[in-house]
Every structure is written in C-alpha cells, then in structure tokens.
Amino acid sequence: MSVVMQVGYVVVGALFFSAAAMALVRIVRGPSILDRIIASDVLLTTLICVLGAEMIHNGHTRTVPVMLVLAMTAFLATVAVARYVSKQDPS
C-alpha cells in the first residue's frame, strides 16, 4: 500500500468521524424532533458510507445486507416521524 493511499484512508476516516460526531451533537442538542431525526438519518448514512468504504478497502461484499437493512431502517424512521409530525401540526 502506498503512502498516498494510507494518507487517503486517514483523511476519509477523519471525515467520517467528524460527520458522525457532528450528527451525534445534533441528536443530543437538537431543539426539535425534526433536528434529531435528520441528525439520526445523517448518522445512519455515515455508517452506511463507512461500511461501503470498509468493503472497498478489504475487497469483499459481506456487509451489503447490513447496509440494506440500515438504509431501510433510516428510511422508515424518517417516514414515521414525518407522518407523526404532520398529524401534530394543524396547518
């Protein structure tokens, strides 16, 4: 593995970590439920991207089912909260 690839992995890992950390901060501090659900969606999307990057790095496809389940969970959670909030809002 070349030095450029190693630096690339470190940079990508740092970007994934910072995205996950910012999403966690928004989940904890979010003033509304919509902020929290969007942040949890971003966190799950970041996790899916991390799993995809790990698959590329190691050259396997064993985590594709996990990625699909995470994507489905994120989608269904977003839809459920959107329906809940729309019923709460009379306008």
TILUM-728729 format. One record per residue: residue in three letters; x, y, z of N, C-alpha, C in turn; residue number from 1. Coordinates in pm, 1 decimal, m for minus. Example, Ala and Ser with C-alpha at 12.3 -4.5 7.8 and 13.67 -1.06 7.14 Angstrom:
<rs>
(ALA (1319.0 m569.0 780.0) (1230.0 m450.0 780.0) (1320.0 m330.0 780.0) 1)
(SER (1285.0 m225.0 708.0) (1367.0 m106.0 714.0) (1290.0 3.0 787.0) 2)
</rs>
This chain:
<rs>
(MET (85.1 m117.0 0.0) (0.0 0.0 0.0) (90.0 123.7 0.0) 1)
(SER (58.0 215.9 m85.8) (141.6 335.0 m98.7) (109.5 436.5 10.9) 2)
(VAL (197.4 530.5 24.9) (179.9 636.0 124.5) (57.9 721.1 91.3) 3)
(VAL (34.4 743.4 m36.8) (m81.0 824.0 m78.5) (m211.1 756.3 m35.9) 4)
(MET (m218.8 624.7 m52.6) (m339.1 551.6 m11.7) (m356.9 556.5 139.8) 5)
(GLN (m248.8 543.4 213.8) (m257.6 549.9 359.5) (m306.3 686.7 405.4) 6)
(VAL (m253.7 791.3 345.5) (m298.6 926.6 379.2) (m445.7 943.3 341.3) 7)
(GLY (m484.1 888.9 227.5) (m624.0 895.4 185.0) (m716.6 826.6 283.6) 8)
(TYR (m676.3 709.2 333.8) (m757.8 638.5 432.4) (m770.3 718.2 561.5) 9)
(VAL (m663.3 781.4 603.8) (m667.7 862.5 725.8) (m760.3 982.1 706.6) 10)
(VAL (m751.4 1047.7 592.0) (m836.5 1164.0 564.7) (m983.2 1122.4 558.8) 11)
(VAL (m1011.8 1014.0 488.4) (m1150.2 966.8 478.0) (m1202.9 926.2 615.2) 12)
(GLY (m1121.3 858.3 693.8) (m1162.6 820.8 828.7) (m1190.5 941.8 916.3) 13)
(ALA (m1107.3 1043.8 905.0) (m1128.9 1166.2 983.0) (m1257.4 1236.4 940.5) 14)
(LEU (m1284.7 1238.0 810.8) (m1408.7 1299.9 762.6) (m1531.5 1223.1 810.5) 15)
(PHE (m1526.3 1090.5 804.2) (m1637.9 1010.1 854.7) (m1657.1 1032.1 1004.4) 16)
(PHE (m1547.2 1036.2 1078.7) (m1556.7 1057.4 1222.9) (m1615.8 1193.8 1254.9) 17)
(SER (m1572.4 1296.6 1184.6) (m1624.9 1430.8 1212.5) (m1772.9 1440.2 1175.9) 18)
(ALA (m1813.9 1376.2 1067.6) (m1955.9 1376.7 1031.0) (m2039.1 1306.0 1137.0) 19)
(ALA (m1990.7 1192.2 1185.8) (m2063.5 1119.2 1289.3) (m2068.0 1198.3 1419.8) 20)
(ALA (m1958.4 1263.3 1455.3) (m1954.8 1341.4 1579.2) (m2050.7 1460.0 1572.4) 21)
(MET (m2052.9 1528.7 1458.2) (m2145.5 1642.0 1444.7) (m2290.6 1595.8 1447.0) 22)
(ALA (m2318.9 1480.5 1388.2) (m2455.4 1427.7 1391.8) (m2494.5 1389.8 1534.5) 23)
(LEU (m2402.2 1331.2 1609.9) (m2432.0 1297.6 1748.9) (m2457.9 1421.6 1833.2) 24)
(VAL (m2382.2 1526.5 1808.9) (m2405.6 1651.9 1881.5) (m2544.7 1705.3 1850.5) 25)
(ARG (m2585.4 1699.0 1725.0) (m2718.1 1748.6 1687.4) (m2828.0 1659.7 1745.1) 26)
(ILE (m2803.1 1529.8 1756.9) (m2902.7 1441.3 1818.1) (m2921.4 1477.2 1964.7) 27)
(VAL (m2813.1 1505.5 2034.1) (m2821.0 1537.7 2176.5) (m2877.2 1677.5 2198.5) 28)
(ARG (m2832.9 1775.4 2120.9) (m2869.0 1914.7 2144.6) (m2984.8 1964.7 2060.3) 29)
(GLY (m3032.4 1884.4 1966.3) (m3134.9 1931.7 1873.9) (m3257.4 1986.0 1945.3) 30)
(PRO (m3297.6 2107.2 1912.7) (m3411.4 2164.6 1984.2) (m3544.9 2099.9 1947.1) 31)
(SER (m3555.3 2040.5 1831.0) (m3683.4 1980.4 1792.1) (m3662.6 1835.8 1750.1) 32)
(ILE (m3773.3 1765.0 1740.5) (m3766.5 1625.5 1698.9) (m3721.5 1614.1 1553.7) 33)
(LEU (m3753.0 1713.9 1473.2) (m3709.9 1710.1 1333.2) (m3557.8 1720.5 1321.6) 34)
(ASP (m3496.1 1805.6 1405.1) (m3349.7 1813.8 1406.0) (m3288.1 1680.2 1444.9) 35)
(ARG (m3348.8 1616.2 1543.2) (m3294.8 1488.4 1589.0) (m3310.6 1378.7 1484.4) 36)
(ILE (m3423.6 1374.3 1415.4) (m3443.6 1269.2 1315.7) (m3353.9 1291.2 1194.4) 37)
(ILE (m3334.0 1415.6 1154.7) (m3242.5 1442.1 1042.8) (m3099.8 1404.6 1082.1) 38)
(ALA (m3061.3 1436.1 1205.6) (m2926.8 1400.3 1251.7) (m2909.7 1248.9 1260.7) 39)
(SER (m3012.6 1178.3 1304.6) (m3000.6 1032.3 1309.4) (m2994.9 973.9 1169.1) 40)
(ASP (m3065.0 1035.6 1075.3) (m3057.5 992.4 936.0) (m2916.6 1015.6 880.2) 41)
(VAL (m2857.9 1129.9 913.2) (m2720.1 1158.1 870.6) (m2623.3 1058.3 934.5) 42)
(LEU (m2645.6 1025.2 1061.2) (m2558.6 929.5 1129.1) (m2567.3 791.3 1064.3) 43)
(LEU (m2688.1 746.6 1033.2) (m2702.2 617.0 966.9) (m2642.3 619.0 826.6) 44)
(THR (m2659.1 728.7 756.0) (m2598.8 740.0 622.9) (m2446.8 737.4 631.7) 45)
(THR (m2391.9 802.9 732.2) (m2246.7 799.4 752.7) (m2200.0 657.3 783.2) 46)
(LEU (m2276.6 586.4 864.6) (m2241.1 448.3 895.4) (m2244.9 360.9 770.1) 47)
(ILE (m2343.7 381.5 684.7) (m2351.3 307.3 558.8) (m2229.6 338.4 471.8) 48)
(CYS (m2190.1 464.0 467.1) (m2071.1 501.8 388.8) (m1944.3 440.4 446.5) 49)
(VAL (m1934.3 434.8 578.9) (m1818.1 372.1 642.2) (m1812.7 224.0 606.2) 50)
(LEU (m1927.3 157.3 610.3) (m1929.8 15.9 573.0) (m1892.5 m3.4 426.7) 51)
(GLY (m1938.7 86.2 340.6) (m1901.3 78.3 199.4) (m1752.6 99.7 178.5) 52)
(ALA (m1695.2 194.8 250.1) (m1550.9 219.1 239.0) (m1471.4 99.9 291.4) 53)
(GLU (m1521.1 37.9 397.5) (m1454.5 m81.2 450.6) (m1461.5 m196.2 350.5) 54)
(MET (m1573.3 m209.7 281.8) (m1585.2 m313.6 179.2) (m1486.2 m290.3 66.2) 55)
(ILE (m1472.8 m166.1 24.1) (m1377.6 m134.4 m82.9) (m1234.7 m162.4 m37.5) 56)
(HIS (m1203.7 m123.4 84.8) (m1067.8 m142.6 136.6) (m1031.2 m290.6 145.9) 57)
(ASN (m1124.1 m372.6 196.5) (m1094.4 m514.4 216.5) (m1133.5 m602.4 98.5) 58)
(GLY (m1204.9 m549.5 0.7) (m1238.0 m624.3 m119.2) (m1337.6 m736.7 m98.9) 59)
(HIS (m1442.6 m712.0 m21.8) (m1546.4 m813.2 m2.5) (m1683.8 m748.2 m14.1) 60)
(THR (m1787.5 m830.7 m12.9) (m1924.8 m779.0 m20.2) (m2011.6 m837.7 90.6) 61)
(ARG (m1953.3 m879.1 199.5) (m2029.2 m944.0 306.4) (m2120.1 m848.7 382.5) 62)
(THR (m2092.1 m719.7 381.4) (m2172.5 m626.7 460.8) (m2282.1 m557.5 380.3) 63)
(VAL (m2305.3 m600.7 257.4) (m2413.3 m541.1 177.7) (m2549.8 m561.4 244.3) 64)
(PRO (m2583.1 m680.7 298.9) (m2712.8 m693.9 367.1) (m2727.6 m599.5 486.6) 65)
(VAL (m2619.8 m578.9 559.3) (m2623.9 m485.7 672.9) (m2651.0 m344.2 623.5) 66)
(MET (m2586.8 m306.7 514.1) (m2608.2 m173.4 457.2) (m2753.1 m156.4 411.8) 67)
(LEU (m2811.0 m259.6 351.6) (m2950.2 m251.6 307.1) (m3046.3 m238.8 424.8) 68)
(VAL (m3022.1 m313.7 531.0) (m3108.0 m304.5 649.5) (m3096.3 m166.7 713.3) 69)
(LEU (m2976.2 m113.1 721.5) (m2958.8 21.6 777.1) (m3028.5 127.0 692.1) 70)
(ALA (m3019.3 114.6 560.6) (m3085.5 210.6 472.2) (m3236.9 202.3 487.6) 71)
(MET (m3290.0 81.0 496.6) (m3434.1 64.8 513.7) (m3479.4 120.3 648.6) 72)
(THR (m3401.9 96.1 752.5) (m3435.2 148.2 884.9) (m3435.1 300.9 885.7) 73)
(ALA (m3335.5 360.9 824.7) (m3329.4 507.4 819.2) (m3448.7 563.6 743.5) 74)
(PHE (m3483.5 501.9 632.0) (m3596.5 549.6 552.5) (m3727.2 536.5 630.0) 75)
(LEU (m3751.8 420.5 689.4) (m3877.5 400.3 761.6) (m3888.0 490.7 884.1) 76)
(ALA (m3777.9 513.9 952.9) (m3781.0 604.1 1068.4) (m3812.4 746.5 1025.7) 77)
(THR (m3754.8 790.1 916.3) (m3781.4 925.1 866.6) (m3926.9 940.2 825.6) 78)
(VAL (m3980.8 842.1 756.8) (m4121.1 847.6 714.3) (m4213.8 844.3 835.2) 79)
(ALA (m4184.3 760.2 933.2) (m4269.1 751.1 1052.0) (m4271.9 882.6 1129.1) 80)
(VAL (m4157.3 944.3 1147.7) (m4153.4 1071.5 1220.3) (m4221.3 1181.1 1139.6) 81)
(ALA (m4203.7 1180.9 1008.9) (m4269.5 1282.1 925.5) (m4421.2 1269.3 934.5) 82)
(ARG (m4471.1 1147.9 935.5) (m4616.4 1128.8 948.5) (m4664.4 1171.4 1086.7) 83)
(TYR (m4586.5 1140.6 1189.6) (m4622.3 1179.6 1325.2) (m4626.1 1331.2 1338.6) 84)
(VAL (m4526.3 1398.7 1286.3) (m4519.3 1544.6 1295.9) (m4630.0 1608.9 1213.5) 85)
(SER (m4662.0 1552.6 1098.3) (m4767.8 1611.7 1015.2) (m4904.0 1599.4 1082.5) 86)
(LYS (m4925.0 1495.9 1161.9) (m5051.2 1483.3 1235.3) (m5056.3 1580.1 1352.7) 87)
(GLN (m4941.2 1615.9 1407.8) (m4934.7 1710.0 1519.1) (m4958.1 1853.4 1474.5) 88)
(ASP (m4915.4 1887.4 1353.8) (m4923.6 2023.8 1302.1) (m5059.0 2044.9 1234.9) 89)
(PRO (m5145.0 2135.2 1287.9) (m5278.2 2152.6 1229.0) (m5278.3 2227.6 1096.2) 90)
(SER (m5170.5 2293.3 1059.3) (m5170.4 2371.2 934.7) (m5136.3 2291.0 813.4) 91)
</rs>
